[in-house]
Amino acid sequence: MVDIGTLRQSATLWTPGTPVSDGDGGFTTPYTLLDPSAWRCAIAPATASVAQRHFAATVIAQASYLLTGRFHSGIRPGTRIIWVDRADVTHTGDVVGVEDVEGAGVVTMALVSEVVGAAPPPDSTSWIQSEWAQ
């Protein structure tokens, strides 16, 4: 069961699309909003013991967070999560592990690796095209 009083953060969920050629021999991955894209969650630093208890095959070697909230079937490895902390700092992270706690479809727990310096995905509903950006 989720104690809704602990779900103090609001995160935005993005799903990776099909990689597209960037014209220089590499690829970029476009992201689109999940439906629903808003997810209320609790955010805590992921300690090694917590990560190993819930995500046995995961080794933490970077800044990681454990996000816990109501069940969301769209969250899976590769999902990008963006949230703003209480100090008004925007964080961007990629899900590296996800668990449906007790398999009951009630609580989703996601192990998130912060992506430092990542720009937020562009809004796919924006009328401004990427070619027009200055």
C-alpha positions in Angstrom: 0.0 0.0 0.0 1.2 3.5 -0.8 1.0 6.2 1.9 0.0 9.1 -0.3 1.3 11.6 2.2 4.9 10.5 1.3 4.3 11.2 -2.5 5.6 14.8 -2.3 7.3 15.0 -5.6 5.8 15.3 -9.1 7.8 13.8 -11.9 7.3 13.9 -15.7 7.7 10.6 -17.5 9.1 10.3 -21.1 9.5 7.2 -23.2 12.4 6.8 -25.7 11.4 6.6 -29.3 13.2 5.1 -32.3 16.7 6.4 -32.7 17.1 8.8 -35.6 20.3 9.5 -37.6 21.9 12.9 -36.6 23.5 13.3 -40.0 27.1 13.0 -38.5 27.2 9.2 -38.3 25.5 9.0 -34.9 22.0 8.7 -33.6 19.8 10.7 -31.3 16.9 9.3 -29.4 13.7 11.4 -29.4 11.5 11.2 -26.3 7.7 11.4 -26.1 5.5 11.9 -23.0 4.1 8.8 -21.5 0.3 8.7 -20.9 -0.2 9.7 -18.2 3.0 11.7 -18.0 2.6 13.1 -14.4 3.6 10.7 -11.6 3.5 11.6 -7.9 6.3 9.8 -6.1 8.7 9.8 -3.1 12.4 10.3 -4.0 15.2 8.9 -1.9 18.9 8.3 -2.5 19.5 4.7 -3.6 21.9 3.1 -1.2 23.7 -0.1 -2.2 21.7 -2.2 0.2 18.3 -1.0 -1.0 19.2 -1.3 -4.6 20.5 -4.9 -4.1 17.4 -5.9 -2.1 15.0 -4.7 -4.9 17.2 -4.9 -8.0 19.6 -7.8 -7.4 21.5 -7.6 -10.7 22.2 -3.9 -10.4 25.5 -2.3 -9.4 25.4 1.4 -8.4 28.4 3.4 -9.7 26.8 6.8 -10.2 24.3 9.2 -8.5 21.1 7.1 -8.2 17.7 7.6 -6.7 14.9 5.3 -5.7 11.5 6.7 -6.8 8.4 5.0 -5.3 4.8 5.8 -6.3 1.5 4.4 -7.3 1.7 1.7 -10.0 2.4 3.0 -13.5 2.5 0.3 -16.2 4.5 2.6 -18.6 7.6 2.9 -16.5 10.3 0.5 -17.7 14.1 0.6 -18.2 15.0 3.5 -20.4 12.1 5.7 -19.3 13.4 9.3 -18.7 12.1 11.0 -15.6 12.4 14.7 -14.9 11.7 16.3 -11.5 12.4 19.5 -9.7 13.6 19.2 -6.1 12.7 21.4 -3.1 15.8 23.6 -3.8 14.3 24.3 -7.3 17.0 22.2 -9.1 15.8 20.2 -12.1 17.0 16.6 -12.2 16.9 14.3 -15.2 17.3 10.6 -14.8 17.0 7.3 -16.7 15.3 4.3 -15.2 17.7 1.4 -14.9 15.5 -0.9 -13.0 11.8 -1.1 -12.2 9.8 -3.3 -9.8 6.1 -3.9 -9.3 6.2 -4.3 -5.6 4.7 -7.6 -4.6 3.4 -8.0 -8.2 0.1 -6.5 -7.1 -0.1 -3.6 -9.5 -0.3 -1.1 -6.6 3.3 0.3 -6.1 6.0 1.0 -8.7 9.6 1.3 -7.5 12.1 2.7 -10.0 15.9 2.8 -9.7 17.0 6.0 -11.5 20.4 7.0 -12.6 20.8 10.8 -12.9 22.0 12.1 -16.3 24.1 15.1 -15.5 23.9 17.9 -18.0 21.0 16.4 -20.0 18.7 18.8 -21.7 15.0 18.2 -21.1 13.3 16.5 -24.0 11.6 18.9 -26.3 7.8 19.1 -26.0 6.5 17.0 -28.9 3.4 19.1 -29.0 5.2 22.4 -29.4 4.7 24.3 -32.6 8.4 25.3 -32.6 10.3 23.0 -34.8 13.9 22.0 -33.9 15.2 23.5 -37.1 14.0 26.9 -35.9 15.9 26.9 -32.7 18.6 29.6 -32.5 
